[in-house]
Amino acid sequence: MKLIVIGGLVALLFGLVGTRYYVGLATRQGWGQFVRDDGPTSHHTKRGTPQMGGLAIIASTLIGYAVAHLVTWDAPTASGLLVLFLMVGIGFVGFLDDWTKITRERSLGLRSGQKLIGQTVVAVIFAVLAMQFSRNGVTPASYQISFTRDTAIDLAVFGTAIGLVLFVVWANLMIAGASNGVNLTDGLDGQATGASAMVFGAYVLISVWQFNENCANTLSAGCYEVRDPLDLAVVAACIMGACFGFLWWNAAPARVFMGDTGSLGLGAALAGLAIMTRTELLTVIIGGLFVMETVSVMLQVGYFKATKRSNGGVGKRLFRMTPIHHHFEMLGWEQITITIRFWIICGVCVLAGLGVFYGEWILAGS
C-alpha cells in the first residue's frame, strides 16, 4: 500500500507547488482565458485568467506515479500505463484545442471534427492494446460489458475479431462520454476539479478492495478478475492528489483554469479506470454529476429542436442556459453556492456508487 500513499502525496505536492509556478509562467506568456460573449455576464471578469492548467494536473499525476514506483522499486503494470497513456493522449487533444484558442484569441478552439478524430485515434490505440498483455488468462480489459464486475453481455460472442471491433466502439463511446461529461462540468471555479477528486478517490477504494479480493489471491465466490488492481489504485490516487493540489489555485476565485487539457484528460482517465476495473456501467452512478451535466445539454438541444419543428420554426428551451449549472447562475445563484451544492450532489453519487459496489460483493459472496 506504500505505492498508493507515496504516489498520492507526491502528486498532491507537485500539484500544489507546480500549479503555482505554472500560473506565473502562463501569466507571463499571456496564456489567458477567452470568455464567450453569449455566456453569463458574471464570467466576463474571468477574461485573461491563465488556462491550460490541466498540464499541471497531468504532469503531477505522472510524477507521482513515477516516484512511487522508483521509491518502492516496483515495476509499473500494463493496466496502469494504459490508463496514463489514455489520459495523456486525450489530454493532448485538449491541449491542442486550448492552444488554438490562445493563438487565435477566440473562445472556440479546434473544430468538433478535429477533436473527434484526435480522440478516436487515441481511444482506438488504447482499446486494442487493452486486449493484449494477458497474464494468467486475464487481460487489462474485457470483452464483457461490466457493472460492478463483468456481466453476461459478451461482445465477443460472435468471435474475437468482431468482439474487438465492438469493444473498440464501446471504449470510444465511454471515453467520449466521460471526457465530454467532465468538460461540460468544468464551467465554474473548482467545480470539475473538486468533483473529479471525489470520483477518483472512489476508484482508489474500489481498486484497493479488488486487490484484497482478487481471484489471483483468493478464490472466494465474490473475487474479482482484474489484472492489476493495486497499480490502478496508484493511478487513481495520483490523479486524486493532483486534483486536490490544483484545486488550491482553481477554487473560487480561480487563479487558473484546467481548460480542455485537464477536463478531457480527466474524463478519459475515468473511462480508462472504469474499463480496467470492470466497473463500466457503475461509472454512471459514481460520476452522476457528470451525467447530469451532459443530460441537461442533451435535453436542452432535443427539446429546442422538437419545439422548433412544431412551433413554426421558433424553438423553446427547458433551461435558461446549459450546462445546467449556468441555469442556476441565470436564476441568480452565486457561483460558489452552485459549486458547493454540486459537490454535494457528486458526493452523494460517489457514496451511492460505492454502496452498490459493496452491496454487490456481499450478495456475490453469500
N, C-alpha and C positions, 0 to 999 in steps of 0.2 A: 504493500500500500504506500510505501515511501515514494514510489513513482508519481502517484496521484497528488500527494501533498507537495512534493517538490515542484512538479510541473505547474500546479495551480498557483503556488506562491510566487514563483519566478515570473509567470505570465502576468500576475497581478502587479508585481513590482515594475516590470517593464511597461505594462500598460499605463501605470500611473506616471512614471517618470518619462517614458518615451513619448507619450501623448503631449506632455508639457513642452518638450523640445520640438515636437512636430508643429505645435501651434505657433511657436516662434518662427520656424522655418517657413510655414505656409503663409504667415503674415508678411514676412519679408519678400516672399516671392509673388505675393498677390494672388494666392490661390483661394479667392473668396467665393462665397455663395451668391448665386443669382436667383432672385425671387420672382415667381410668376406674378404678373400684374392682375390676373384673374383670381388669385388666391385671397385668403383672409388678409385684410389690410394690416392686422397686427404683426404679420410676418415681414413687412417691409423693413422693420428695424433690424432684421437679421441679415440684410444685404451686406456682403463683404466679410461675413464670418467664415473663417477657414473651413474648407471642406476636404473630402478625400481622407478623413480621419480613420477610415477603415483600414488604411495602410498600417496604422499603429496597432489596431486590433489583430490583424493577420500576422504582422511581424512579432508581436508579443506572444501569440499562440505558438508560432514556430520556434521561437527562442525557448519558451517554457518547455515544450516537448523535447527539444534537442538537449537542453541542460539536464532534464530529468533522466534521460537515457544515458547521458555521459557520466553523470554523478553515480548512478547505480550500476553502470556498465551493463545495462540490459538492452538487448537488441530490439530495434523497432520492429513492428509487425506489418504484414501486408494490409490488414484492415485499417490500422491507424494511419499509415502512409497514404492509402487511397482516399480516406476522408479529408486529409490535409491537402492532397492534390486537388480534390474537388473544390475545396474552399478557396485555394489559391487560384485555380483556373477560372472559376466563375467570378471570383473577386477581381481578377484581371480584366474580365469583360466589363465589370462595373467601373474599374479604373479608367478604361478607355472612354466609357460614357462620361464620367466626371471630367476627364481631361478635355474632351470635346467641348463641354460646357464652358470650361475655363478659357481655353484658347480662342473660342469663337464668341465668348462673352454673351452667352444666352442661357436660358433656363432649361433648354432641351438639348440632350446630348446625341447619342447615336440613334439612328432610325430603328424602329421596332424590328424590322427585318434583320438588320445588322446584329442587334443584340441577340435575337433568336438564333441566328447562325452560330455566333460565338458560344452561346450556352449549350446548343445542341452538340457541337464538336466536342466540348469538354465532357458533357454528360455521356456521350456515346463511348468515349475512351474509358471513362470511369466504369460504365456498366459492363463493358467487355472484359476489362481487367478484373472486375469484382467477381467474375465467374471462373477465374484462374486461381492459382496458388492454393490448391487443395491440400489440406493436412488432415490425416485420419478420415478422409472422405468428406470433410467439411470445407466449403469454400467461403470466402468473406460474405458473399451474398447468396441468396437462394432463389430458385425459380418459383417458389411458392409464395403467394401473397400472404403477408403476415399481419397479425393484430397484436397480441402480446407474445406470440410465437408464430411459427409457420402454421397456416391453415391448410385445409384440404384443396384449396384452389391452386392448381399446379399449372403454370404457364408452359411447362414442357410436356404436357400430357400428349401432345401430338408429335413429339420428337424434340431432341435437344436443339436442332437448328432453328426450328420455329419458336421454340421456347426462348432462345437467346434473342431473337428479333422482338418478341413480345416483351421480354424483360427490359430490353433497351428502350422500348416505347414507354413502358411503365416507369422506369427510372427517370426518363426525361420529363414525364408528367409530374412526378414527385418533386424533382429538382426545380422545375419551372414554378410549380405551385408554391413551394416553400420559400424560394428566393424572392418571388414577387410578393408573397404574403408579408415577409419581413420588410421589404422595400416599401410597401404601402403603409405599414405601421410606423415607419420612420418619418413622421411628419411633424412631431412635436419634440421639444428638447428632452432628451433622455428616455423617451417612451420606448423605442425599439431596443435600446441598449439594456435598460432595466429588465424588460420582458425577456430578452434573449438570455440574460444572466440566469433568470429563474428556470427557463426551459432547459438550458444546458446543464444546470445544476440537477435537474430531474434525471438527465441522462447519465450523470455521474452515478447517482444512486441505482438506476436501472442496470448499468453495466457492472457495477460492483456486485450487485445481487446475482446477476447472471454468472459472474466469475465464481462466486461462492457456491452456486447451484449448477455449475456447468457439468454436462454429461461426461466430459473428459475426466472430471474429478469425482463425481458421484453419479450413481445410476438410479437415483430416486425417480419416482413417477413424474415429478414436475421439473426435471432438469432441462437445461437449455442447450440447444445445438447452435452455439455461437462460437466462431473461430477464435477471436482474440478479445474477449470481453474486458480484460484488465487494461489493455492498451487503449481500447475505446473509451474507458473511463478516464484515462490520462488525457486523451484528446479533448473530451468534454470538459474536464477540469481546467485545462489550459485556456479553452475558449471562454469559459465562465470567468476565470481570473482576469483575462484580458478585457472582458466586457466591464467588470467591476472597476478596473483601473481606468478605463476610458470614460466610464460614467462620471467620475470625479470632475472631468472637464466638459462633459456633454450634458450634465444636469442643468436645469434652468437657473440662470440664463446661460445658455450654451456658449462655450468659447470655441467649440469646434463641432463639426457635423461629420458623421461617418460616411455620408454620401452613398452612392450605389456600390462603391468599392466595398464598403462594410456590409450594407444590407443584403446585397446579392451573395456575398461570400458567406455570411452567417446563415442565410437561408439554405444555401447549398450544403453547408456543413450539417445543418439539422436534418436535411433529407438523407445525407450520407450516413449519419448515425442511425437514423430510423431503419434504413435498409440493412446496415451491418448488424444491428441488434435485433433484427426481426420484429420490429415494432412499427411497421409502416402505417397501418391504419390507426394505431394508438396515438400517433402524432397529431391526428385531427383533434383529439381531446387535449393533449398536453399543450399544443400550440393553438388552443382555441381562440386566443386573441387575434392571432394572425389570420385565422379562418374568418373570424367575424369582420375584420377589416376588408378582406378580399370579397366576401359575400356581399357586403354593403355596396361595393363598387359594381358588382355583377347585377344586383337588384336595381340599382340606380339606372344603369345603362339599359337593362332589359325593359324596365317599366317605361323609360323615356321613349324607347323605340316603339313599344307596343301602343302607347297612347298617341304617339305621333301619327301612326298609321290610321288610328280610329278617331282622331280629333282634328282632321283637316290639316295635317302637317305641323301641328303645334304640340310638342311633347310636354308631358308633366314629369315632375320629379318627386320621388318618395322622400328624399332628404334634401336639406338646403344645399349641402355640398358633401361630396365623398372624396376620400375615405371617411368613415363615419365620425372620426374624431373632429374633423372640420365642421361637421353638422352641429356638434355641441359648441364649438367656437362661435359659430354664427348665431347660436342661441344666447350667447353672452357669457358662457362659462370661461373662467380663467384657464390658461393653458396648463398651469401647474396642477389645477384641480382635475382636469381631464386626464393628465398623465398619471397621477396617483391613483385615480379611480380605475383607470385601465390597467395599471399594475395589479390592483386588487383582483380584477377580473382574470388577469393572467395567472395570478397565484392560485385562485380557485380552480382554474382549468388544470394547472400543474398538479395540484393536490388530487383532483378527480382522476387524472390520468394515472398517477401513482397508486391511487386506491384501486382502480380497475386492474392494474398490473399485479399488485399484491394479491387482490382477491382471486384472480385467475390462477395464480400459483397455488393458493390454498386449495382451490377446487381441483386443480390438476393433481395435487399430491394426495387428495383424500380418497 
